[in-house]
Amino acid sequence: MNPIETVHRYAMCDGKGDPTAHVEVVNRVGVLWLTNLWVTPEQRRKGCAVALMMAAVAAWQAHDVYLQVQPYTDQIMDVDALAALYRSFGFSPTPVPGIMHRPARPWVGRVPPEEPTP
């Protein structure tokens, strides 16, 4: 691991302690990337990915976060469907193809700052 990189992992395990799902938030030189969203085939479509995304997004809501839309390699998944999942968590496309961004929302849970009037 790069000495200027830190990794924060959010994981779920089964009753035996074996991992069933995880996602990571990686700080690469001050830029946060949500990466490695993974769920075992047996646990897919049970809400694990949504629960992990909720935890990671909530923990890092005061920071800008980026991600790359990249489906599982062991299962065919529509890239547009995956991007729609990420959009539901506040991510939006950037000018760089396949990269999405979620802006910092330090006011979540409080009154948001007023929008400037034109």
C-alpha positions as CSV (number, residue, x, y, z in Angstrom):
1,M,0.0,0.0,0.0
2,N,1.2,3.5,-0.8
3,P,2.2,5.4,2.4
4,I,0.0,8.3,1.3
5,E,-3.1,6.1,0.9
6,T,-5.5,5.0,3.6
7,V,-8.3,2.5,3.2
8,H,-11.5,2.4,5.2
9,R,-13.4,-0.9,4.7
10,Y,-17.1,-1.5,5.4
11,A,-18.0,-5.2,5.5
12,M,-20.7,-7.8,6.2
13,C,-20.0,-11.3,7.3
14,D,-22.1,-14.4,7.7
15,G,-22.7,-16.2,11.0
16,K,-19.3,-18.0,10.7
17,G,-17.4,-14.7,10.2
18,D,-16.8,-15.2,6.5
19,P,-17.1,-12.0,4.4
20,T,-20.2,-11.8,2.3
21,A,-19.9,-8.2,1.1
22,H,-17.6,-5.2,1.3
23,V,-16.9,-1.7,0.0
24,E,-13.9,0.5,0.6
25,V,-13.3,4.3,0.7
26,V,-9.7,5.0,-0.3
27,N,-8.0,8.3,0.4
28,R,-5.5,8.7,-2.4
29,V,-3.5,11.9,-1.7
30,G,-6.5,13.7,-0.4
31,V,-9.0,12.5,-3.0
32,L,-11.6,10.0,-1.7
33,W,-12.6,7.1,-4.0
34,L,-15.4,4.6,-3.2
35,T,-14.1,1.3,-4.6
36,N,-14.3,-2.5,-4.4
37,L,-18.1,-2.8,-3.9
38,W,-18.5,-6.6,-3.8
39,V,-21.1,-9.0,-2.7
40,T,-20.9,-12.8,-2.8
41,P,-23.2,-14.4,-5.5
42,E,-25.3,-16.0,-2.8
43,Q,-26.0,-12.7,-1.1
44,R,-26.7,-10.5,-4.2
45,R,-30.1,-9.0,-4.6
46,K,-30.7,-9.0,-0.8
47,G,-29.8,-5.4,0.0
48,C,-26.2,-5.9,1.0
49,A,-24.8,-3.4,-1.6
50,V,-27.4,-0.8,-0.7
51,A,-26.7,-1.2,3.1
52,L,-22.9,-0.8,2.5
53,M,-23.3,2.1,0.2
54,M,-25.6,3.8,2.8
55,A,-22.9,3.3,5.5
56,A,-20.0,4.5,3.4
57,V,-21.9,7.6,2.0
58,A,-23.1,8.5,5.5
59,A,-19.6,8.2,7.0
60,W,-18.1,10.4,4.3
61,Q,-20.9,12.9,3.6
62,A,-18.8,15.9,4.5
63,H,-16.3,15.0,1.7
64,D,-16.3,14.9,-2.0
65,V,-16.2,11.2,-3.1
66,Y,-15.5,9.7,-6.6
67,L,-16.0,6.3,-8.0
68,Q,-15.5,4.4,-11.2
69,V,-18.5,2.6,-12.7
70,Q,-17.2,-0.9,-13.2
71,P,-19.5,-4.0,-12.9
72,Y,-18.6,-7.3,-11.4
73,T,-16.3,-9.4,-13.6
74,D,-18.0,-12.7,-12.7
75,Q,-21.5,-11.6,-13.6
76,I,-23.0,-9.6,-16.5
77,M,-24.3,-6.4,-15.2
78,D,-25.6,-3.4,-17.2
79,V,-23.3,-0.4,-16.7
80,D,-26.3,1.9,-16.9
81,A,-28.1,0.0,-14.1
82,L,-25.0,0.2,-11.9
83,A,-24.7,4.0,-12.6
84,A,-28.4,4.3,-11.7
85,L,-27.6,2.7,-8.3
86,Y,-24.8,5.1,-7.7
87,R,-27.0,8.1,-8.8
88,S,-29.5,7.0,-6.1
89,F,-26.7,7.8,-3.6
90,G,-26.1,11.3,-5.0
91,F,-23.3,10.5,-7.5
92,S,-23.4,12.1,-10.9
93,P,-21.3,11.7,-14.0
94,T,-18.2,13.7,-14.5
95,P,-16.6,14.8,-17.9
96,V,-14.4,11.7,-17.6
97,P,-16.2,8.6,-18.9
98,G,-17.1,6.1,-16.3
99,I,-16.2,8.4,-13.4
100,M,-18.9,9.6,-11.0
101,H,-18.7,12.2,-8.2
102,R,-20.7,12.9,-5.1
103,P,-20.2,16.4,-3.7
104,A,-19.6,17.0,0.0
105,R,-22.8,17.5,1.9
106,P,-21.6,18.7,5.4
107,W,-25.0,20.1,6.1
108,V,-26.8,16.7,5.8
109,G,-29.0,16.4,8.9
110,R,-29.0,20.2,9.3
111,V,-30.5,23.0,7.4
112,P,-28.6,23.3,4.0
113,P,-26.9,26.5,3.2
114,E,-29.0,29.0,1.2
115,E,-28.6,28.9,-2.5
116,P,-27.5,32.2,-4.0
117,T,-30.3,34.1,-5.7
118,P,-29.7,35.1,-9.3
